[in-house]
Amino acid sequence: MMQAPQTELAAYFADAAAQLGLSRPAGQCFAAVWHAATPPDADALVALTGLSRSAVSTAMKELREAGLVQAQRLPGTRREGFTAPSDPWALLRLHIALRLHRDIAPMRDRLRLLRASGEDARVADMADMLEVVALWLGRLSDTTPDTLAAEMAPPKPESRNRKKKKKG
């Protein structure tokens, strides 16, 4: 089977997937779904990525479980096509939710157990800090993409309504 050339976009998403704890094939499939004009099915993903059918199936299951893609029936066929949010703020929201679920929540839960042992007061402080981080990330992941964009926007410069002193 001839391998499809890996584009820079596919390479980027493969690297990003690895940073999120997903497989590189999941990143390649995500790039193909995200970039597609119409929802590709599994066979189209095989052709687009050069991955085997089983690798595509595993990657798509991984992406669906992470909430990064959705399956939908393609009109006039029994096949499933895949879609991903095109809005970068929606993707950031999904990324935050994934990080919270995979990284922050397990660390928070572990620190809760350590805090209960009462051995070190610093552990309680760290557990409290992670509770705050988890709540904050939870609020960000539950918000709309537009609200998230507004929350993350840089602050506006202060207005310069001060009166200038006259020289003289």
N, C-alpha and C positions, 0 to 999 in steps of 0.2 A: 504494500500500500504506500502510495506516495504521501509524504508529509507536507502539509500546508505550511507555507512560510509563516514564521511568527512575526507579527507586526510589533512595532514599538508599543502600541496600545496594549496588545496582549501580554507583552513582556512586563509592562508597568503593572497591570492588574494581577499577573501571576506573582510578582514580587509583593504587591500590596496584600494579596491573599495570604501569603506566607506570614506576613506581619500580623494578620488577624487570627492566625491559628487555623487557616483553611489550607487546603492543598493547592499546589500550583495549577493542576488541571482545573480546579474550581475557578481560579482567577482567569485562566484562559477562556473558559466557557462564559464567565461573567462578562468579559470584554466583548465576546461575540454577541451575546444577548443584548448588552447595553448599547452596542454600536449598530445593531441590525435595524433596518428600516421597517421590517415586519417581524413578528415573533417567530424565531426559528424553532423547528422541532429538533429532536435528537439527531436525526440523520443529517440535517443541515449543519448542526454543530460538529458532527464528525468531519464533514467536508471542510468546514471553516477552520477548525482547530488542528486537524490532523491527528486527533486523539482516537483511540479505539472506542467502539460503541460502549463497552463496559466502563471505560474510564469516564466517558461523557455521562453515562447513567449515574455513576457514583458521585461525580462532581455536581450534577444537577440536584441530586438528593441532598448533598451537603449544603448547597446554596439555598434550597428551599427550607431546610431545617434552620438555617441562619436567618431566614426572612429576607434574603437579598434578591430572590427572584420568585415569581409566581407562575404557576402553570395555568393555561387556559386552553379550552378546546378550540382547534382551528376550524373555521367555518367550512362545511362541506366535506369534512374528513373526521376520522376517529382519532387523529393524532393530537398530541398536546404540543402547543407552542409555549415558549417561555418569554416573559417580559421582566424588565427591571426598571426601577424609577430612573427617569432621565434627569430629574432635577438634582443638582449636586447637593443641595441642602437636605433633600430627602435621603440621599445616600449617607450624608454625615450623620443624620438622625439614626439611621440603621446601624452605622458604624459605632456610634455611642452606645446604643442598646446592646450590641454584640460585645463590646468591651466591658460593659457593666456586667453582663451575664457571665462571660467567660473569665474575666480577670478580677474585677473589683469585688463582686459578690463572694466568690470563694475566699479571697483574702480577708474580707470583712467577717465572714462566718468563722474562719479560723481564729481571728483575733478575739471574737466574742468568747470562744472557748477558753483562750488563754487568759482573757480578762477575768473570767469566772474563777480561775485558779488563784487569782489575787497575788501572784508572786512578785510582780513588778508594776509599780504605778505608771510607768511610761507606757506599758502595754495598754492600759486603760485609755490613756491619751491618744494613742495611735488608733485604737478601736473607735473612739469617739470621732476622730478625724475621718476615718474611712466611712463611718455612718453618714457623716455630712456629705462626703464626696458621692457616696452611693445615692443619697437622696437628690443631690443636685443633678447628677447624671440621669437619674430616673426622670426628673422633671424635664430635662432637655430632650430625652428620647421620647417622651410622651407629647411633646408640643408639635405644632404644625411646622412644616418646612419654612413657611414665611415668618412665623414667630421666631424660629431658631435663627434665621438670617438676621432678623432685627436684634435679637439678643447678642449675637456675635459681632454686630457691626462696630466699627471703631467709634470712639466717642467723637462727637462733633466739636470742632474747635470753639473756644470761648468767643463770644461776640466781643467786638472791640468798640463798645459804645462809650468808652471813656473819652472825656473831653481832653483835647490836647492843650497843653500850656502854651500861651503865646510868648514868643520871645520879645524881649524888648525892654 
